[in-house]
Amino acid sequence: MVSRRSSLVSLLAGLGLLSVGDQALAGAQLEEPLADSVRGALTAAISNSAPPVPEFSDTESRLAYLRWLGRVSPRLQKQKPEWNVRKEFLQTLWYESRRAGLEPALVLGLIQVESNFRKFAVSSVGARGYMQVMPFWTRLLGDGDASQLFHMQTNLRFGCVILRHYLDLEHGDLFLALGRYNGSRGKAPYPNAVLGAKNRWES
């Protein structure tokens, strides 16, 4: 269901003025039955506890990452003023997004719309953390401890794996996958807000 709040998110994101208060302006992923094979694959993707340290096959790849970090970091300074905190967040986001086969700019745009980069954001329907992951995912794919969704890498891991799952489910259709992520499949305001925010992070 798309509410007036979703339309407001779209407008503000498009203007680059998105700001949220104590609650995140987010929808909610819907709990759907998962085939055993899908559940197994998603659980395996979540449970790999490798540290979020980017690895590079060559010097050019490493330089590309450093250029990205240098370009994106200043844009996040308002939300995360401390360099070490900002660097750790961006390094983890780069690692988790690429691990899931997603563009870092897309994940940054989604986080901007979902939580405005607030680690402890909670929506009116209970979605948690940076990527506003619904607690039922920890029951489906983890140990059921929803408090772990406030841990940075765990939240980014769940969010990226879930979005990748929705992309696969929608055969690569990003518009529909973003709608699923928000619980508003087929409706324009949320995907448009995320894609508008994505443009800010890739330019």
For each residue, the residues with C-beta under 8 A, 3 or more apart:
1: 183 184
2: 6 7 184 187 189 190
3: 6 7
4: 7 8
5: 8 9 25
6: 2 3 9 10 25 27 182 184 187 189 190 193
7: 2 3 4 10 11 189
8: 4 5 11 12 25
9: 5 6 12 13 18 25 113 189 190 193
10: 6 7 13 14 188 189 190 192 193 196
11: 7 8 14 15
12: 8 9 15 17 18 19 193
13: 9 10 16 18 109 112 113 193 194 196 197
14: 10 11 192 193 196
15: 11 12
16: 13 200
17: 12
18: 9 12 13 112 113 116 197
19: 12 116
20: 23 24 25 115 116 118 121
21:
22:
23: 20 121 122 123 124
24: 20 114 115 116 118 121 122 123 127 132
25: 5 6 8 9 20 113 114 123
26: 113 114 115 121 123 125 127 132 182
27: 6 123 125 127 181 182 183 184 190
28: 123 125 126 127 134 182 183
29: 127 133 134 137 162 180 181 182 183
30: 180 183
31: 134 136 140
32:
33:
34: 38 39 42 140
35: 38 39
36: 39 40
37: 40 41
38: 34 35 41 42 165
39: 34 35 36 42 43 140 141
40: 36 37 43 44
41: 37 38 44 45
42: 34 38 39 45 46 140 141 161 165
43: 39 40 46 47 141 142
44: 40 41 47 48
45: 41 42 48 100 161 164
46: 42 43 141 142 157 158 161
47: 43 44 142
48: 44 45
49:
50: 53
51:
52: 91 92 95 96 153
53: 50 91 95
54: 65 91 94 95 98
55:
56: 59 61 62 65
57: 61
58: 61 62
59: 56 62 63
60: 63 64
61: 56 57 58 64 65
62: 56 58 59 65 66
63: 59 60 66 67
64: 60 61 67 68
65: 54 56 61 62 68 69 94
66: 62 63 69 70
67: 63 64 70 71
68: 64 65 71 72 94 104
69: 65 66 72 73 87 90 91 94
70: 66 67 73
71: 67 68 74 75
72: 68 69 75 76 90 104 108 201
73: 69 70 76 77 83 86 87 90
74: 71 77
75: 71 72 200 201
76: 72 73 79 80 86 89 90 117
77: 73 74 80 81 86
78: 81
79: 76 116 117 118
80: 76 77 85 86 89 117
81: 77 78 85 86
82: 85 86
83: 73 86 87
84: 87 88
85: 80 81 82 88 89
86: 73 76 77 80 81 82 83 89 90
87: 69 73 83 84 90 91
88: 84 85 91 92 152
89: 76 80 85 86 92 93 117 152
90: 69 72 73 76 86 87 93 94
91: 52 53 54 69 87 88 94 95
92: 52 88 89 95 96 152 153 156
93: 89 90 96 97 104 107 108 111 156
94: 54 65 68 69 90 91 97 98 104
95: 52 53 54 91 92 98 99
96: 52 92 93 99 100 107 153 156 157 160
97: 93 94 100 102 103 104 106 107 156 160
98: 54 94 95 101 102 104
99: 95 96 160
100: 45 96 97 160 161 163 164
101: 98 164
102: 97 98 106 107 160 163 164 167
103: 97 106 107 198 202
104: 68 72 93 94 97 98 107 108 201
105: 108 109 198 199 201 202
106: 97 102 103 109 110 174 194 198
107: 93 96 97 102 103 104 110 111 131 156 159 160 163
108: 72 93 104 105 111 112 197 198 201
109: 13 105 106 112 113 194 195 196 197 198 199 200 201
110: 106 107 113 114 131 159 163 178 181 194 197 198
111: 93 107 108 114 115 116 117 130 131 159
112: 13 18 108 109 116 117 197 200 201
113: 9 13 18 25 26 109 110 190 193 194 197
114: 24 25 26 110 111 121 127 130 131 132
115: 20 24 26 111 118 119 121 129 130 131 132
116: 18 19 20 24 79 111 112 121
117: 76 79 80 89 111 112 130
118: 20 24 79 115 121 130
119: 115 129 130 150 152 155
120: 129 150
121: 20 23 24 26 114 115 116 118 128 129 130 132
122: 23 24 126 127 128
123: 23 24 25 26 27 28 126 127 128 132
124: 23
125: 26 27 28 134
126: 28 122 123 134 135
127: 24 26 27 28 29 114 122 123 132 133 134
128: 121 122 123 132 133 134 135 146 149 150 155
129: 115 119 120 121 132 133 149 150 155 159
130: 111 114 115 117 118 119 121 152 155 156 159
131: 107 110 111 114 115 155 156 158 159 160 162
132: 24 26 114 115 121 123 127 128 129 159
133: 29 127 128 129 137 149 155 158 159 162
134: 28 29 31 125 126 127 128 137
135: 126 128 138 139 146 149
136: 31 139 140
137: 29 133 134 140 141 142 158 162
138: 135 141 142 143 144 145 146 148 149 158
139: 135 136 142 144
140: 31 34 39 42 136 137
141: 39 42 43 46 137 138 158 161
142: 43 46 47 137 138 139 145 148
143: 138
144: 138 139
145: 138 142 148
146: 128 135 138 149
147: 150
148: 138 142 145 151 154
149: 128 129 133 135 138 146 154 155 158
150: 119 120 128 129 147 155
151: 148 154 155
152: 88 89 92 119 130 155 156
153: 52 92 96 156 157
154: 148 149 151 157 158
155: 119 128 129 130 131 133 149 150 151 152 158 159
156: 92 93 96 97 107 130 131 152 153 159 160
157: 46 96 153 154 160 161
158: 46 131 133 137 138 141 149 154 155 161 162
159: 107 110 111 129 130 131 132 133 155 156 162 163
160: 96 97 99 100 102 107 131 156 157 163 164
161: 42 45 46 100 141 157 158 164 165
162: 29 131 133 137 158 159 165 166 181
163: 100 102 107 110 159 160 166 167 177 178 181
164: 45 100 101 102 160 161 167 168
165: 38 42 161 162 168 169
166: 162 163 169 170 176 177 178 180 181
167: 102 163 164 170 172 173 174 177
168: 164 165 171 172
169: 165 166 177 180
170: 166 167 173 174 176 177 180
171: 168
172: 167 168
173: 167 170 176 177
174: 106 167 170 177 178 191 195
175: 178 179 191
176: 166 170 173 179 180 185 186
177: 163 166 167 169 170 173 174 180 181
178: 110 163 166 174 175 181 182 190 191 194 195
179: 175 176 182 184 185 186 187 190 191
180: 29 30 166 169 170 176 177 183 185
181: 27 29 110 162 163 166 177 178 190
182: 6 26 27 28 29 178 179 190 191
183: 1 27 28 29 30 180
184: 1 2 6 27 179 187 189 190
185: 176 179 180
186: 176 179
187: 2 6 179 184 190 191
188: 10 191 192
189: 2 6 7 9 10 184 192 193
190: 2 6 9 10 27 113 178 179 181 182 184 187 193 194
191: 174 175 178 179 182 187 188 194 195
192: 10 14 188 189 195 196
193: 6 9 10 12 13 14 113 189 190 196 197
194: 13 106 109 110 113 178 190 191 197 198
195: 109 174 178 191 192 198 199
196: 10 13 14 109 192 193 199 200
197: 13 18 108 109 110 112 113 193 194 200 201
198: 103 105 106 108 109 110 194 195 201 202
199: 105 109 195 196 202 203
200: 16 75 109 112 196 197 203
201: 72 75 104 105 108 109 112 197 198
202: 103 105 198 199
203: 199 200
